[in-house]
Amino acid sequence: MTTLTQSRDIGFLKEQARLVRIEILKMLTLAGSGHTGGSLSAADIVTALYFYKMRHKPEYPKWPERDRFILSKGHAAPLLYTVLALTGYFDKSLLSTLRKTGSPLQGHPSSKMLQGVEVSTGSLGQGLSIANGIALGLRLDNSRARVYCLLGDGEIQEGQVWEAAMTAGHYAIDNLCAIVDLNELQIDGRCEDVMKITPVPAKWNAFNWHVFEIDGNNMEEVVTALDEAEKIKGKPSVILAKTVKGKGVSIFEGKVEYHGLAPTKEELEIALKELGEHGK
Amino acid sequence: MASREEKCGQDIATRDAYGAALAELGKRNSRIVVLDADLSGSTKTAKFAKAFPDRFFNMGISEQDMIGTAGGLSLTGKIPFASTFAIFETGRAWEQIRQTICYSRLNVKLVATHAGITVGEDGASHQALEDVALMRVLPNMVVIVPSDGFETRQVIDAIAEYEGPVYVRLGRAKVPAVMPPDYKFEIGKAYKFRIGSDVNIIASGIMVSAALQAKEILIKEGIDVGVINMSTIKPLDTQALLEAAKNSNLIITAEEHSIIGGLGGAVSEFLSENHPITVKRIGIKDTFGGSGKPDELLKLYGLTAEDIVKTVTEFMSK
């Protein structure tokens, strides 16, 4: 098992994100199905959370003082599993069981089957409400722990997201930071064509949130936004992270068909070369 | 707890008993938090809200968000009670209950009021006749339908001690007290008023009272009738059910709910596999409700003691 090393060093975090992408692609190829595009687009964000920002103890997953991460876009499970494995929640060899019968690495995260998963997700639009509830509970306990919640941009078409956005604004939940992975694509096509979500920042502003707009594939910007969000008091923060779906591998980047497709063996070869994983 | 004895015998609405029990529970247990969706005056959670404003969250008219927020609170060790009308709680937010509460087996108590047609004048849109079916089908869910105020108070105390998701179905209208002073509620344990050798009536909620009235009438007619209060619909007390079925020729189920998927469904499913016997289901016959006075509606939809009597005598005369 790995021991957790955390650092704000951008070079270190970029290297972790590269390793995360490699493991995501390997596990997806072995599984033969799963969500490639949205796992890669958010890889820098989730890497920054687990390898830098969040206070957590992989050897003590239920540590009461831990910061919480809720993967509302549950289909990015391969990303969560990889980061959990690489930070030491479980052995990396388990990644090869993704989506297999009986594996704790279900197609979408199950908290009853895998250590480190706070709550089961997969049905879109429900995570932010859960994150609010955790944040309110922590506040009642005067805990300094924070809650992070990752949503997809297609996901914010769900009405419950805006119920939750209203709740967080109303109750001024400032120990919460939502992050929206704005990769502009959803399973049926461009969000712009399927169901327009723009203007996104104005919507969150209108619901009484403090809004950050960043390049979500730029590690420096991700880390800075996470630091700044922690300083916002009296209202919840949202980081609107513009990303590229399939980021890191040219053949997947911006391609809507890789929302729910796993790489073939040949595509994996190309991807590993691009990610600098020579001859493996 | 000391007030338990004196509360027995009171004809009150189960929602009123809930409001009182919850406020008392709040004093004893600081982990209790309460959520409501803009109906706290009607669900009676307002009493808790007034006593413990820091532990009460009005979520506005947004049931789906309420369920998720309750789930999140439970993940920090709180014991959330989330309340609204039964139709909105179980219908509007069914998928949130499935995905967030039941799949992760979160310790959330869903206590809904205004179930059944005795909601009255508000009519079909506000009368949950399917809620027990919707909750019973979910893995990990416990489903409880208390019969009177005295039982409701005990149910609220019991579910706070139980770890896991629970649905409790309460009503708007005042109901007759039926449970005896020495009654002690336990999750999954039915109360046998009496086991009959001809017929046994398995009832829940307000229909326990109707079943007891029907029993008096039928016994006078020489038919040996028993009554069981099956307040926990899931898990079903199969021991009590088997005892009733083995001792009689007819099982009647009586509920203020659709005859599909509720108590009648649960009893029929179990008996057809384990002790086949005729089961007649008294309940709402696959239709919507309507506006009116509760008593008039109970007559209109065939949910009175007389309806039970008629069903039994028809069967016995065959």
HADDOCK unambig.tbl for C-alpha pairs under 7 A between the chains (distance, minus, plus):
assign (segid A and resid 111 and name CA) (segid B and resid 104 and name CA) 6.14 0.50 0.50
assign (segid A and resid 112 and name CA) (segid B and resid 104 and name CA) 6.07 0.50 0.50
assign (segid A and resid 119 and name CA) (segid B and resid 104 and name CA) 6.18 0.50 0.50
assign (segid A and resid 120 and name CA) (segid B and resid 100 and name CA) 6.67 0.50 0.50
assign (segid A and resid 120 and name CA) (segid B and resid 103 and name CA) 6.99 0.50 0.50
assign (segid A and resid 120 and name CA) (segid B and resid 104 and name CA) 5.74 0.50 0.50
assign (segid A and resid 126 and name CA) (segid B and resid 68 and name CA) 6.48 0.50 0.50
assign (segid A and resid 129 and name CA) (segid B and resid 65 and name CA) 5.41 0.50 0.50
assign (segid A and resid 129 and name CA) (segid B and resid 68 and name CA) 4.74 0.50 0.50
assign (segid A and resid 129 and name CA) (segid B and resid 69 and name CA) 4.84 0.50 0.50
assign (segid A and resid 130 and name CA) (segid B and resid 68 and name CA) 4.70 0.50 0.50
assign (segid A and resid 130 and name CA) (segid B and resid 69 and name CA) 4.87 0.50 0.50
assign (segid A and resid 130 and name CA) (segid B and resid 71 and name CA) 5.91 0.50 0.50
assign (segid A and resid 130 and name CA) (segid B and resid 72 and name CA) 4.21 0.50 0.50
assign (segid A and resid 131 and name CA) (segid B and resid 72 and name CA) 6.01 0.50 0.50
assign (segid A and resid 132 and name CA) (segid B and resid 69 and name CA) 5.90 0.50 0.50
assign (segid A and resid 132 and name CA) (segid B and resid 72 and name CA) 6.71 0.50 0.50
assign (segid A and resid 133 and name CA) (segid B and resid 69 and name CA) 4.02 0.50 0.50
assign (segid A and resid 133 and name CA) (segid B and resid 70 and name CA) 6.00 0.50 0.50
assign (segid A and resid 133 and name CA) (segid B and resid 71 and name CA) 6.68 0.50 0.50
assign (segid A and resid 133 and name CA) (segid B and resid 72 and name CA) 3.88 0.50 0.50
assign (segid A and resid 133 and name CA) (segid B and resid 73 and name CA) 4.45 0.50 0.50
assign (segid A and resid 134 and name CA) (segid B and resid 72 and name CA) 4.28 0.50 0.50
assign (segid A and resid 134 and name CA) (segid B and resid 73 and name CA) 4.94 0.50 0.50
assign (segid A and resid 134 and name CA) (segid B and resid 75 and name CA) 6.29 0.50 0.50
assign (segid A and resid 134 and name CA) (segid B and resid 76 and name CA) 6.03 0.50 0.50
assign (segid A and resid 136 and name CA) (segid B and resid 73 and name CA) 6.75 0.50 0.50
assign (segid A and resid 137 and name CA) (segid B and resid 73 and name CA) 5.02 0.50 0.50
assign (segid A and resid 137 and name CA) (segid B and resid 76 and name CA) 5.63 0.50 0.50
assign (segid A and resid 137 and name CA) (segid B and resid 78 and name CA) 6.99 0.50 0.50
assign (segid A and resid 138 and name CA) (segid B and resid 76 and name CA) 6.58 0.50 0.50
assign (segid A and resid 160 and name CA) (segid B and resid 64 and name CA) 6.37 0.50 0.50
assign (segid A and resid 160 and name CA) (segid B and resid 65 and name CA) 6.00 0.50 0.50
assign (segid A and resid 163 and name CA) (segid B and resid 62 and name CA) 6.36 0.50 0.50
assign (segid A and resid 163 and name CA) (segid B and resid 65 and name CA) 5.92 0.50 0.50
assign (segid A and resid 164 and name CA) (segid B and resid 65 and name CA) 5.76 0.50 0.50
assign (segid A and resid 167 and name CA) (segid B and resid 59 and name CA) 6.88 0.50 0.50
